[in-house]
Amino acid sequence: MRLDKYLKVSRIVKRRTIANELCDAGKISVNGKVTKASYEVKEGDVLVLKLAGKEQKFKVLKILEHVPKDAAKDLFEVIT
């Protein structure tokens, strides 16, 4: 699954276009490398989002195409 779509499906980012813009701005890295929105996310990847001077880390646990709102939190783990 594409990085921008994963961020939207998992509800880490509210809209896919915003996720795409964050990738273009270099605000998202996967496993220590800044990546494009077209990056294919795999289970076990570590995503780092740099927003408003803060850094948030997430570990990808599952990849699913469609997820109900209450099950979206099961797709990732927050790392601090």
NUKETOR-583273 format. One record per residue (C-alpha): x, y, z; residue in one letter. Coordinates in steps of 0.5 Angstrom, whole numbers, plus 500, padded with zeros to 3 digits. Example, Ala and Ser with C-alpha at 12.3 -4.5 7.8 and 13.67 -1.06 7.14 Angstrom:
<pts>
PT    X    Y    Z  aa
PT  525  491  516   A
PT  527  498  514   S
</pts>
This chain:
<pts>
PT    X    Y    Z  aa
PT  500  500  500   M
PT  502  507  498   R
PT  505  511  504   L
PT  500  517  503   D
PT  494  512  503   K
PT  497  508  509   Y
PT  497  515  513   L
PT  490  516  511   K
PT  487  509  512   V
PT  490  509  519   S
PT  488  516  521   R
PT  495  518  523   I
PT  493  524  518   V
PT  486  526  517   K
PT  486  527  509   R
PT  491  523  504   R
PT  492  530  500   T
PT  495  533  507   I
PT  499  526  507   A
PT  502  527  500   N
PT  504  534  502   E
PT  507  532  508   L
PT  511  527  504   C
PT  513  532  499   D
PT  515  537  504   A
PT  520  532  507   G
PT  516  532  513   K
PT  516  524  513   I
PT  521  519  514   S
PT  521  511  514   V
PT  526  507  517   N
PT  531  513  517   G
PT  530  516  510   K
PT  526  521  507   V
PT  521  518  503   T
PT  516  520  497   K
PT  508  519  498   A
PT  509  513  493   S
PT  513  509  498   Y
PT  510  502  499   E
PT  509  501  506   V
PT  511  494  509   K
PT  509  491  516   E
PT  515  493  521   G
PT  517  500  518   D
PT  518  505  523   V
PT  515  512  521   L
PT  517  519  523   V
PT  513  525  522   L
PT  516  532  524   K
PT  510  537  525   L
PT  510  543  529   A
PT  517  542  532   G
PT  515  535  534   K
PT  517  528  532   E
PT  512  523  532   Q
PT  514  515  531   K
PT  510  510  529   F
PT  511  502  528   K
PT  507  499  522   V
PT  503  493  525   L
PT  498  491  520   K
PT  496  494  513   I
PT  489  493  511   L
PT  485  497  505   E
PT  479  499  509   H
PT  478  499  516   V
PT  473  502  521   P
PT  474  508  525   K
PT  475  504  532   D
PT  480  499  529   A
PT  484  504  526   A
PT  489  504  532   K
PT  490  497  531   D
PT  494  498  525   L
PT  500  502  528   F
PT  504  502  535   E
PT  506  509  538   V
PT  513  509  539   I
PT  516  515  544   T
</pts>
